[in-house]
Amino acid sequence: MLKTRTKIIITIPVCILSFILILSLAMFFSNSNGRGSFTSTKSIEYNTKNKMIMYYFSFAGYKYTPISLKKGDKLVLDVSVTTKEGNLKISLENENNKELFSTENPKKHITKTVNINENGNYKIQVEGKHQGGYNVKWNIES
């Protein structure tokens, strides 16, 4: 009787700790702060306040990350796309949905500096029906 009770007392905390570890790992690896409407299969995604990275078997739709910029800022974008099939567009839009930069299916790494002419909320957007992946990083220079 004592051995059974000991097993239960040890098993419950181990299960709780395992659940917390799995949940923490899922949150770390998904770490998605983007918004949009998309579906993906067999994907790995990592997003932070200054990067969007995703590799997948398939991606369809659009995904974006909002950023707040001020007049006089320079947004330096680094864009890499791996295309196995399909089309993928990466763009920077202001709060009126005006494109300030866009590239579609770049075959090599792109670095682009965009001068910001007004304060506002902008978004870096990835859109398309695509197989492969993308890596978009940015820095804001004041």
N, C-alpha and C positions, 0 to 999 in steps of 0.2 A: 504494500500500500504506500509506503513512504517513497519508493522508487518512482511510482507512477506520478505522484504529486510533484516530485522534483522535476520530472520530465516536462510536465505541463508548465511549471513555473519558469523553466528555462526556455521552453519552446515559444511562449507568447512574446517575451521581449525580443528574441531572435527574429521572429516574424515581423514584428513592428519595425525593428531596425532595418531589416531587408527591404521592407516596403518604402521606408524613408530614403534609403540609398537608391533604389530604383527610381523613385520619383525625382530625386535630386539629379540623377544622371540624365533622365529624360528632359528635365528643364534646362540643364546645361547644354545638351546637344541640340535641342530645338531652339532655345534662346531666340525666339522670333519676335522682333518688335515691329515687323512690317505689317502692312494692311493690304487689302485687295480682295480679289476673287479669283482663285485658281485651284487647280487640282494638280497633284504630282504623284508619281509612283516611284518606288525605290529611290527615295531622295534622302540626302543628307544636307542639312541647312545650318548655317551659323551666321547670326546677325548681331551687330553691336551698334552703338551710336554713330560709328563712322565706317561701317562695312556691311555689305550684303553678299553672302557666299552661299551658293546652292549647287549641288550636283545631283542629277536625277536621270532616271530612264525616260521619263516623260514629264513635261510641264505644259499646262494649257491655261491661259488666262492672263491676269496681270497681278503684280505685287509691287508695293511701293513703301518707301520709308520717308516720313515727313522730317524736314529739317527747317529750322528757323534761321534766316540770314538777315544781315543788315546791309544797308547801303554802304558801298565801299569795300565789302568783303570780296575776297577772291576764293572761289570754290575750285579746288584742284581735284579732278576726277581721274582715277586710274581704273580702266576697264579691260577685262579679259573675258573672252567667251570661247567655249569649246563647243563646236557644233558637230553632232553626228548626223542629225537630220532636222529639217524644219527651219523656222525663222524665229529670231529673237531680237527685239528692239529694246535698247536701253536709252532712257531720256531723263532730262531735268526739266521740270515744269514749274512755273510760278503759280500763285494762288488763283490766277485766272485761267489756268490750264494752257498757258502759252508756252510752247517749247523753246527753251533757251539752248538746248543741246540735245542731239540724238544721234545714235549710231545703230545700224542694223547689221547683224551677222559679221562683226569685225573679224578679220582673219588673223590679226596680230594685236598685241597690246596697244592700247590707246591711253595717252595722258592728255587731258584737256583742262585748261584754266578758263573759268567763266567769271567775268566781272559782274558783280551784283549791283544793280542800279537803284534798287528800292528795298526798303524793309519789308519783310513778309514771310509767309510760310510757303516753303517750296517742297517739292517731292522728287525723289529719285525713283524712277519706275522701270520695271522690267516687264515686258509684255510679249506674248507670242504663243506659238505651238511648237515645241522644241524638244529635242533630245540632246543631252550633253550637260552643260553647266555654265555658270557665270561667276565672276569674282569682281565686285565693284567696291572700290575703297575711295574715300574722300577725306580731304583736310580743308579746314577753313582758315584762310590767312586774312587777318584784319589789316 
